[in-house]
């Protein structure tokens, strides 16, 4: 399980970096387009379309990294007041519900991609982009997220059945304030207990 976790962590980290670089490149293209329109009345047609595709694809490729680092937003107003075993059950149930929802979404996203591929659909813009290209990148990110979700659900469910509540917490639980401080100060030489270096 740890080997698979390390593999998914490595792949998701690479995906986040690739998505971040793609977003920077698209932001640069849009900036150049805006400046050229402003000062030279010349437009680079399609920069907004490309940036939309990049945003959609890079978002899905970041889901796995977000899940593995428990960085997803959780509403925990009452969660912290519940007993630890109840929290563990709710964490696993939440992960399974997310897996169910993402399964439905990924299925329909795949159907959209296959339909675009079969029909040779193109965008109704000057670029006339074959829609299967951005949709393939978008769906690829969803499949990586599904794979990661399946792993996380199994890992946390096994932990719950074995009574290993710490494993459940570290896999799908809400991050504590200490966890967030440790991540923010990682590599800064800060001692959390003393507050010094």
Buried (B, 14 or more C-beta within 10 A) or exposed (E): EEEEBEEBBEBBBEBBEBBEEBBEEBBEBBEEBEEBEEEEEEEBEBBEBBBEBBBBBBBBBBBBBBBBBBEEEEEBEEBEEEEEEEBBBBBBEBBBEBBEEBBEBBEEBBEBBEEBBEEEBBBEEEBEBBBBBBBBBBBBBBBBBBBBBBBBBBBBBBBBEEEBBEBBBBBBBBBEEEBEEEEEEEEEEBEEEEEEE
